Amino acid sequence: MNVQIEESWKAHLQPEFEKDYFRTLTEFVKSEYSQYTIYPPGKLIFNAFNLCPFDKVKVVIIGQDPYHGPGQAHGLCFSVNDGVPFPPSLVNIFKEIKDDLGIEAPATGNLTRWAEQGVLLLNATLTVRAHQAGSHQRRGWEEFTDAAIRALAEEREHLVFILWGGYAQRKGAFIDRSKHLVLSSAHPSPLSAYNGFFGNKHFSKTNAYLREHGEKEIIF
């Protein structure tokens, strides 16, 4: 796995690349790509980092696993490539944005425009085998993405961390709430969206906090 990662992130995460777990992870991922269909395409594994340099991050949204259907995953959590039907969670995200901000759902589920405005759309696990959800969990990716979140939480201030669902909430449990805004709710999945995702107003709360700290709002 050739780590093509944006320079500012490379500087912050360099210690991780030299650890044993990352070497083992690299061997595992290389062998998976050589034998199976793996998503996202190799060059997009670090897309979330490459589109959103360390010092440009304003908001962090934590997902779990890349989508495992053809053509969906492109390295940003909850996001799909142009022309791909919206997955159910993304449908619900756009529904909440409409209810919260009055913005209609866009024609595409590609959230690159969010990333370019400073939203780090980070899955806990950065690769997955086709049609096998969770197939690359517990191989080392979680440790790597924890390190990325920790670097942001410790070295930056006044970021917004958005934690949807129990998994993301556990992953972000250590974030200093006095230094950052941490927004938690149920996951946007159809299984849980009605248990507190709808009506969470996370998008307007994010922009209010950014405004308060002299940052430009995100156009969701």
URCORNOR-V137576 format. One record per residue. RES is the residue in one letter. PHI is phi in degrees with one decimal (* if undefined). OMEGA is omega in radians with two decimals (none if undefined). BURIAL is + if it has 9 or more other ideal C-beta (glycine too) atoms within 8 Angstrom, else -. Layout:
BEGIN
res->RES phi->PHI omega->OMEGA burial->BURIAL
res->RES phi->PHI omega->OMEGA burial->BURIAL
END
This chain:
BEGIN
res->M phi->* omega->3.14 burial->+
res->N phi->-83.3 omega->-3.04 burial->-
res->V phi->-79.5 omega->3.06 burial->-
res->Q phi->-91.5 omega->-3.07 burial->-
res->I phi->-127.1 omega->-3.08 burial->+
res->E phi->-51.5 omega->-2.93 burial->+
res->E phi->-58.3 omega->-3.09 burial->-
res->S phi->-67.0 omega->3.07 burial->+
res->W phi->-69.0 omega->3.14 burial->+
res->K phi->-58.0 omega->-3.13 burial->+
res->A phi->-61.9 omega->-3.10 burial->-
res->H phi->-77.2 omega->-3.03 burial->+
res->L phi->-106.4 omega->-3.12 burial->+
res->Q phi->-48.6 omega->-3.14 burial->-
res->P phi->-57.3 omega->-3.12 burial->-
res->E phi->-65.6 omega->-3.08 burial->+
res->F phi->-61.8 omega->-3.08 burial->-
res->E phi->-97.2 omega->-3.11 burial->-
res->K phi->-83.9 omega->-3.11 burial->-
res->D phi->-58.3 omega->-3.08 burial->-
res->Y phi->-60.3 omega->-3.10 burial->+
res->F phi->-72.8 omega->3.07 burial->+
res->R phi->-63.3 omega->3.12 burial->-
res->T phi->-63.6 omega->3.11 burial->+
res->L phi->-60.1 omega->-3.14 burial->+
res->T phi->-58.8 omega->3.12 burial->+
res->E phi->-62.5 omega->3.14 burial->-
res->F phi->-60.5 omega->-3.08 burial->+
res->V phi->-64.3 omega->3.11 burial->+
res->K phi->-58.3 omega->-3.09 burial->+
res->S phi->-67.8 omega->3.09 burial->-
res->E phi->-63.7 omega->3.14 burial->+
res->Y phi->-63.7 omega->-3.12 burial->+
res->S phi->-78.1 omega->-3.05 burial->-
res->Q phi->-111.3 omega->-2.99 burial->-
res->Y phi->-131.3 omega->2.95 burial->-
res->T phi->-82.5 omega->-3.10 burial->-
res->I phi->-121.3 omega->3.08 burial->+
res->Y phi->-116.7 omega->-0.13 burial->+
res->P phi->-74.7 omega->3.02 burial->+
res->P phi->-54.0 omega->-3.03 burial->-
res->G phi->-48.9 omega->-3.07 burial->+
res->K phi->-70.4 omega->-3.12 burial->-
res->L phi->-106.4 omega->-3.11 burial->+
res->I phi->-54.9 omega->-3.07 burial->+
res->F phi->-103.0 omega->-3.08 burial->+
res->N phi->-55.9 omega->-3.12 burial->+
res->A phi->-58.2 omega->-3.14 burial->+
res->F phi->-72.6 omega->-3.05 burial->+
res->N phi->-67.8 omega->-3.14 burial->+
res->L phi->-85.2 omega->-2.98 burial->+
res->C phi->-140.9 omega->-3.11 burial->+
res->P phi->-55.4 omega->-3.03 burial->+
res->F phi->-49.3 omega->-3.05 burial->+
res->D phi->-78.8 omega->-3.14 burial->-
res->K phi->-96.1 omega->-3.09 burial->-
res->V phi->-65.6 omega->3.04 burial->+
res->K phi->-118.0 omega->-3.03 burial->+
res->V phi->-135.3 omega->3.07 burial->+
res->V phi->-122.0 omega->3.02 burial->+
res->I phi->-111.5 omega->-3.07 burial->+
res->I phi->-103.0 omega->3.03 burial->+
res->G phi->-106.6 omega->-3.06 burial->+
res->Q phi->-109.5 omega->-2.99 burial->+
res->D phi->-134.7 omega->3.01 burial->+
res->P phi->-63.6 omega->2.99 burial->+
res->Y phi->-60.8 omega->-3.04 burial->+
res->H phi->-113.5 omega->3.06 burial->+
res->G phi->-97.4 omega->-3.09 burial->-
res->P phi->-58.2 omega->3.00 burial->-
res->G phi->73.8 omega->-3.07 burial->-
res->Q phi->-82.6 omega->-2.95 burial->+
res->A phi->-72.3 omega->3.01 burial->+
res->H phi->-141.2 omega->2.97 burial->+
res->G phi->89.0 omega->3.08 burial->+
res->L phi->-122.4 omega->-3.10 burial->+
res->C phi->-64.6 omega->3.13 burial->+
res->F phi->68.2 omega->-3.03 burial->+
res->S phi->-97.6 omega->3.04 burial->+
res->V phi->-127.6 omega->3.09 burial->+
res->N phi->-61.5 omega->3.05 burial->+
res->D phi->-53.6 omega->3.05 burial->-
res->G phi->83.9 omega->3.13 burial->-
res->V phi->-93.8 omega->3.11 burial->+
res->P phi->-55.4 omega->-3.12 burial->-
res->F phi->-69.0 omega->2.99 burial->+
res->P phi->-64.6 omega->-3.06 burial->+
res->P phi->-54.6 omega->-3.14 burial->-
res->S phi->-63.6 omega->-3.12 burial->+
res->L phi->-70.1 omega->3.04 burial->+
res->V phi->-55.3 omega->-3.12 burial->+
res->N phi->-69.3 omega->3.08 burial->+
res->I phi->-61.7 omega->3.14 burial->+
res->F phi->-66.7 omega->3.10 burial->+
res->K phi->-64.8 omega->3.12 burial->+
res->E phi->-65.9 omega->3.10 burial->+
res->I phi->-60.8 omega->3.13 burial->+
res->K phi->-64.3 omega->-3.13 burial->+
res->D phi->-66.8 omega->-3.05 burial->-
res->D phi->-82.9 omega->-2.99 burial->+
res->L phi->-113.8 omega->-3.12 burial->-
res->G phi->76.2 omega->-3.12 burial->-
res->I phi->-95.3 omega->3.12 burial->-
res->E phi->-68.0 omega->3.08 burial->-
res->A phi->-61.6 omega->3.12 burial->-
res->P phi->-74.8 omega->-3.13 burial->-
res->A phi->-77.9 omega->-3.10 burial->-
res->T phi->-125.1 omega->3.07 burial->-
res->G phi->-92.4 omega->-3.14 burial->+
res->N phi->-82.1 omega->-3.05 burial->+
res->L phi->-97.1 omega->3.11 burial->+
res->T phi->-53.5 omega->-3.12 burial->+
res->R phi->-63.0 omega->3.05 burial->-
res->W phi->-67.3 omega->-3.09 burial->+
res->A phi->-57.6 omega->-3.11 burial->+
res->E phi->-70.1 omega->3.08 burial->-
res->Q phi->-95.1 omega->3.09 burial->+
res->G phi->109.4 omega->3.07 burial->+
res->V phi->-100.4 omega->3.08 burial->+
res->L phi->-82.6 omega->-3.08 burial->+
res->L phi->-98.8 omega->-2.89 burial->+
res->L phi->-106.0 omega->2.95 burial->+
res->N phi->-79.1 omega->3.10 burial->+
res->A phi->-66.1 omega->3.11 burial->+
res->T phi->-113.7 omega->-2.97 burial->+
res->L phi->-96.3 omega->3.12 burial->+
res->T phi->-139.8 omega->3.13 burial->+
res->V phi->-157.3 omega->3.06 burial->+
res->R phi->-79.7 omega->-3.13 burial->+
res->A phi->-49.5 omega->3.03 burial->+
res->H phi->62.4 omega->3.13 burial->-
res->Q phi->-130.1 omega->-3.13 burial->-
res->A phi->-55.4 omega->3.06 burial->-
res->G phi->75.7 omega->-3.02 burial->-
res->S phi->-68.6 omega->3.11 burial->-
res->H phi->-111.8 omega->3.07 burial->+
res->Q phi->-74.9 omega->3.10 burial->+
res->R phi->58.4 omega->3.08 burial->-
res->R phi->-113.8 omega->3.14 burial->+
res->G phi->126.2 omega->3.14 burial->+
res->W phi->-58.7 omega->-3.08 burial->+
res->E phi->-61.3 omega->3.13 burial->+
res->E phi->-65.7 omega->-3.14 burial->+
res->F phi->-65.3 omega->-3.12 burial->+
res->T phi->-72.0 omega->2.99 burial->+
res->D phi->-59.3 omega->-3.13 burial->+
res->A phi->-63.7 omega->3.12 burial->+
res->A phi->-65.5 omega->3.14 burial->+
res->I phi->-65.1 omega->-3.13 burial->+
res->R phi->-63.9 omega->3.13 burial->+
res->A phi->-60.4 omega->3.11 burial->+
res->L phi->-65.4 omega->-3.08 burial->+
res->A phi->-62.1 omega->-3.06 burial->+
res->E phi->-87.8 omega->-2.99 burial->-
res->E phi->-99.7 omega->3.11 burial->-
res->R phi->-111.4 omega->3.01 burial->+
res->E phi->-139.2 omega->-3.14 burial->-
res->H phi->57.7 omega->2.99 burial->+
res->L phi->-93.4 omega->3.03 burial->+
res->V phi->-107.8 omega->3.06 burial->+
res->F phi->-106.5 omega->-3.10 burial->+
res->I phi->-107.7 omega->-3.04 burial->+
res->L phi->-118.6 omega->3.14 burial->+
res->W phi->-100.5 omega->3.10 burial->+
res->G phi->90.5 omega->-3.06 burial->+
res->G phi->-59.9 omega->-3.09 burial->-
res->Y phi->-62.6 omega->-3.13 burial->-
res->A phi->-64.2 omega->-3.13 burial->+
res->Q phi->-65.5 omega->3.09 burial->+
res->R phi->-66.6 omega->-3.10 burial->-
res->K phi->-66.0 omega->-3.11 burial->+
res->G phi->-101.3 omega->-3.03 burial->+
res->A phi->-61.3 omega->-3.04 burial->-
res->F phi->-84.0 omega->-3.03 burial->-
res->I phi->-66.2 omega->-3.10 burial->+
res->D phi->-73.2 omega->-3.09 burial->-
res->R phi->-70.9 omega->3.14 burial->-
res->S phi->-84.7 omega->-3.05 burial->-
res->K phi->-108.4 omega->-3.08 burial->-
res->H phi->-135.5 omega->2.98 burial->+
res->L phi->-92.2 omega->3.10 burial->+
res->V phi->-113.4 omega->-3.14 burial->+
res->L phi->-108.1 omega->-3.12 burial->+
res->S phi->-123.4 omega->3.02 burial->-
res->S phi->-163.3 omega->3.00 burial->+
res->A phi->-60.0 omega->3.14 burial->+
res->H phi->-77.1 omega->3.12 burial->+
res->P phi->-73.0 omega->3.10 burial->+
res->S phi->-57.3 omega->3.12 burial->+
res->P phi->-55.4 omega->-3.14 burial->-
res->L phi->-70.4 omega->-3.02 burial->-
res->S phi->-132.0 omega->-3.01 burial->+
res->A phi->-57.0 omega->-3.11 burial->+
res->Y phi->-80.9 omega->3.13 burial->-
res->N phi->-97.4 omega->3.08 burial->-
res->G phi->130.3 omega->3.03 burial->-
res->F phi->-76.1 omega->3.10 burial->+
res->F phi->-63.6 omega->-3.14 burial->+
res->G phi->89.6 omega->-3.12 burial->-
res->N phi->-72.8 omega->3.11 burial->+
res->K phi->53.9 omega->-3.11 burial->-
res->H phi->-64.9 omega->-3.07 burial->+
res->F phi->-74.3 omega->3.10 burial->+
res->S phi->-70.7 omega->3.11 burial->+
res->K phi->-65.0 omega->3.09 burial->+
res->T phi->-59.5 omega->-3.08 burial->+
res->N phi->-67.5 omega->3.09 burial->+
res->A phi->-62.4 omega->-3.13 burial->-
res->Y phi->-65.9 omega->3.13 burial->+
res->L phi->-62.1 omega->3.12 burial->+
res->R phi->-58.3 omega->-3.12 burial->+
res->E phi->-58.4 omega->-3.11 burial->-
res->H phi->-105.5 omega->3.00 burial->-
res->G phi->72.4 omega->3.13 burial->-
res->E phi->-102.7 omega->3.08 burial->-
res->K phi->-71.5 omega->3.11 burial->-
res->E phi->-64.9 omega->3.01 burial->-
res->I phi->-87.1 omega->3.02 burial->+
res->I phi->-88.8 omega->-3.08 burial->-
res->F phi->-79.6 omega->none burial->-
END
